[in-house]
Amino acid sequence: MRVTFKLYASLAEHLPATADGHQAVLEVPDDTTPVQLLEHHGVPLAQVHLVLVNGVFVPPGEREQPLSEGDELAVWPAVAGG
């Protein structure tokens, strides 16, 4: 299935070489979860803070739910500053 994978800020370095800006369209196996996709691309899960699927927040306990064809997964690290 095809999904759009978006990584922001310091996590963007984990996008594949085919990425366009901060996103890449990927072919992934059916039933791939957000956690599996992040792990596959070497994203340190300890740095993952905000996860959205199709613009809807996904709490940590629900990140093992499979993605669907056409989903957009967007991920941000914790941001500090002032």
ABEGO torsion letter per residue (X at the ends): XBBBBBBBEAAAAABBAABBEABBBBBBBBGBBAAAAAAAAGBBAAABABBBBGGBBBBAAAAABBBBBGBBBBBBBBBBEX
